[in-house]
């Protein structure tokens, strides 16, 4: 019987806990930065990584405000268009992950 493959998100999380940056994790694992962000956003959504690691409080508050005005599940692109170049997809992705976590509580 084959051993279960480790969860790819867990591998990224383990490297993150060792103090590696998103860029370093992506490089070490041979993944795109956006893939690693997706992995870590999962742990933000579970409340296991504070969103403040990735998004400044001021930006977080603005993203939350603007996201309230945009309906639908997939808000990433509409939010990015609304917020403009001062906000990265990463910041928006991590902020939305936090909302998932807060809704569960």
N, C-alpha and C positions, 0 to 999 in steps of 0.2 A: 504494500500500500504506500502511495506517495505521501510524503509529509505535506501538510497544508502549507500553502505559500503564505508567508507573512503578509498582513494587510499593508498595502503600499502607503496608505495614509499613516499607519503606525510607524513605519520606517522613517518617514519624513518628520513625524512628531518627535521620535527618539533623537534624531539629529538636531532638531530645534532645541530640545531640552539640554543637549550637550553644549549649547551656546552658538551653534552655527547659524549664519544668516540665511535668508531665503535663497540668495544667490549661491552661496556655498553648498546648500543642500541640493539645489538644482544641478550644479556642476558635478557634485559627488554621485548623484543618482542618474545623471544623464537625462534629466527631464527639463521641460520648459519652466521658466520662472512661474508662469501662470498656473501650471499644474501644481507646483509646490504650494502656491498661494491657496489654491483650491483645497489641498490637503489640510493646510493649517487653518483655513477658514472653517473647516469642519469642526476643529477643536475649539475655535472661538465660539461657534454656534452651540457647543456643549458646555461652554463656560470654563473650559480647561486652560485657555490662554486668554489673558485680558486683552481686549481690543486695543487698549492704549499702547500695546507693543507695536502696533502697526499704523494707528491713526491718531493724530493730534486731537485733543479734546474739542478745540474750536471747529475743526473740520468735521468731526464726528457729529456735533450738534447741528451743523448746517445740513449735512447729508440726511440726518434723521428728519429734520424739518421739511426738506424738499421731498423726501420719499413719501411723506404723508399725503402729498398732493398728487402723487402718481399712483394710479391704481394698477393692479395686476401682479402676477407672480414674478415675471422676469423684468425687473426694473433697471437692470444694469445699464443698458444702452440709453434709455430715455433719461435716466438720472445723469449720466455722463454728459449728454447733450445739454441738459438744463444747467449743470454745475460748471461746465466749461473746463478749460485747460488747467486750472489751478488744482483740480481734483483728479487723482489717478483712478483707473479701474480697480486697482488693488485696494485703495482706501474705501471705495464704494462697496466692493465685495466684502471686505472685513466688517464694515458697518452693518450691512444687511445680514451678515451671519450673526451678529450680536442681537439683532432684532428677533431672529429665530429663537435664540436662547432666551431672551426676555419674555417672549410670548408663551414659552413652555412653563415659566414659573408661576 
